[in-house]
Each structure stands twice: as structure tokens, then as C-alpha cells.
Amino acid sequence: MTKFNVVREVRELKNQLSYAKRFGFFFGAGTSCALGVPNIAILTTQVENTLDENYKIDFIKIKNDLETTHPERSINIEDILNQVRQIRSITGEREDKNYLEICGQSASKLDNEICKKIYTIISESESGTDLSNTKKFLAWLNIQNKDFTKEIFTTNYDLIIEKSLEEIRVPYFDGFVGSYEPFFLQESIERFVDKSDLTQNWIRLWKIHGSLNWFWKDNNTTSSHSIVRGSKITDIENISNELVIYPSKEKYDSSKKQPFVAYFDRLKNTLQNGELLFIFSGYSFSDQHINEIIFNSLRQNNRLSIVVFFFNDKEVEDLYSESSSYLNLTAFGPTKAIINGTLSDWEYNTDDLKPNESSVTYWDSEKNELLLGDFNKLSNFFITNSGRKEHIEVLANG
């Protein structure tokens, strides 16, 4: 089996980064995990361990039921939240209706309690996060081609990207407008701004699974809901509105489909609209509703180039089973890669390096592994190879 020359392929990647006119990024849980925020498996365990006994009994009932239904995979907090919301929906949140011996009213309370636990756990871990690499990455992204909007999609609930952007004073837009209680404005994300618009250079941040500072606000007059964005929250236990995390695959109350439907439309339109270098970091391709958009876009847009960085080789192998026919998708793992529809191992030889060329930012010579699956290493790689490292570090340090 022919192996991939890692020096040559990384050199090609550098060329792509140098000449790409339009960038997009997708960050999964692995990027926040690299910064110290618990991943979905750890978060699931921590939520279960911190629930009061009455809530925990219902939580375990649902988890056990899902594990029986889906024995082929690990059940996580998003699966459990989705099921809780299904129970809320089919029981009408009534006390006299139940599923799995859990009444609708209890499911509603459990949903709120789980979300508050998630808020507390992530907020506490986030408070100790070192933002330096995130700030450098965002400073690097901000100085890229000014003729096109840079878009970041993420499944992460935490506020690391927002905090980093604000610390380095880079303007961004997330679809919310207003100042007292910013509200979601759907039409603001349905169109692409032109070059004459001041906000065209702002980074677009689309949080497709919700955020720790979003809340459903009930309208008691019309029995409808709207979504608002909060500011810094000091006491989550006394917040009466529901925290908006994970949209439960649009199967829950139809009035709560937005902003998620708009964000997914934006992802589809971004991927299918012209020339684009779209980079994934920390995403394991475990969400089928997201994967469908990605693979459909790879089929429909031959000017789309997708590059995926994985933290482990198992993810590379899993993706290959679904993506081998897409020649415009490249995946880099520690010792394996998918290039031009072929899965193979890396081969590294120092003789392939040109004079004054170094592999220290992307290759671990002791372990013989590519480093770029780690978001911190990937950020350093982008910055070091930009030729403007010192300038970016000045921007990142404010």
C-alpha cells in the first residue's frame, strides 16, 4: 500500500491556505475539549452525578431505555435531552400523562434541571480556560482576505469564541440584534452581505446546537416563544426562562425550530455557494443531520474543498467508510489520512524537507504522528505559517 508523504501533503495544505479566497470553519466538541472544557461523554457523567436524587431516577430511566434501543453506541447528554423533550411533547407536559413512568410535568422540570447543570459545569470549566491560542487563531482568521465573510459554525455551547473575540476586539455577528435583551432576527442570516456593507468583514458565528447565553422567553399573551440572548449570568438557578441548548433535531415544539433551522440553512448555503476552503476541527462526524448537509454539499459543489483534522485514527477510518467517493474531502489523522478518496498511512522522511523548512509545527518525530488534530497545535500551525506571527500575537494580546 502506497503511503502518503506527510511533508508533501502539508506543503500542499499550506498552499491551499495561502491562496484560498474564502474560508469557513466548523468546530466540534474536540476544540473546546482541547481547551479544558469537558467533552460530551464527561459532561453526560457529570450531569448525572450532580442531579438531585428525584431527577436522577428519571434521568437513569431514560438513559437505560436509550441504551436498550441503541446498544451499538454510547448514549450522551444530547440523546437524553432529546428524549426528555420527546416526552414533554407527547404528554403535552401534563401531570396525568406519562411515558416510561415519567409524567410530562416531571419531564419539563428534568429538562430545565439538566440544562442548568450543563450551564454550571461548562461555565466553571470555562472560567479556568486559557484563551491565548483561541485568540491567536481568531486574530489570524480576522486578517485573512477582507473581500469575503469568514464563517464559524460550532456545535459547542460554551462562550469561549465570544469571549476571545471580544477580548481582542474583533467584531462578529451571530444573528441577534438589540442591547437590553437581544433577539434573534432570522432574516439577518438568510442573506449574504455585499462588499459595500460595513459588516461584511465581521466574523459570522453560528452556534448550531445552542449556547449557554440563549434563553426561550415565553409570551404569556400568545402562548408562543421567542429566543433572546442573555449577558453575563451570575445565578442560573434563579433564571426562569429555559436555557437553549441542543435543538433536539427539530422534533420538539415547532415554535422552537428557530434559530436552528436558519443556522442549518446557512450552513447548507455556505457550503454550496462557490469556491470555499472549509475546515473541520474537533468534529467526529457523529451527527447525521450535519453529515447529510456536508455530503450533499460535496456532491453539489465541485468548488468546495473540505479539510478535516482528527485527534485519533479511528475517526479517520470511520469517515472513510462514508466518504471514499468524495475527492474534494481530505482528512488528516495522527498516523492515517484520506486523500483523493484513498485511505493510507503517513510516511515521514526528513530528506523531503527543503532547506530552511521545518516540520516542528505539525509532526511529532518521537511518536511519528501528525499533531494537527489538537486545536492548540492547529492554531499554532496556521499562525506560524502565515508569515505574520509576530503581528498576530500583538493583535491577540490586545
Secondary structure by P-SEA (a helix, b strand, c coil): cccccaaaaaaaaaaaaacccbbbbbbcaaaaaaaccccaaaaaaaaaaaccaaaaaaaaaaaaaaaaacccccccaaaaaaaaaaaaaaaccccccccccccaaaaaaaaaaaaaaaaaaaaaaaaaccaaaaaaaaaaaaaccccbbbbbbbccccaaaaaaaaaabbbbbcccccccbbbbbcccccccccccccccccbbbbbccccccbbbbbcccccbbbbbbbccccccccccccccccccccccccccccaaaaaaaaaaaaaaccccbbbbcccccccaaaaaaaaaaaaccccbbbbbbbccaaaaaaaaacccccccbbbbcccbbbcccbbbbbbbbcccccccccccccccccccccccccaaaaaaaaaaaccaaaaaaaaaac
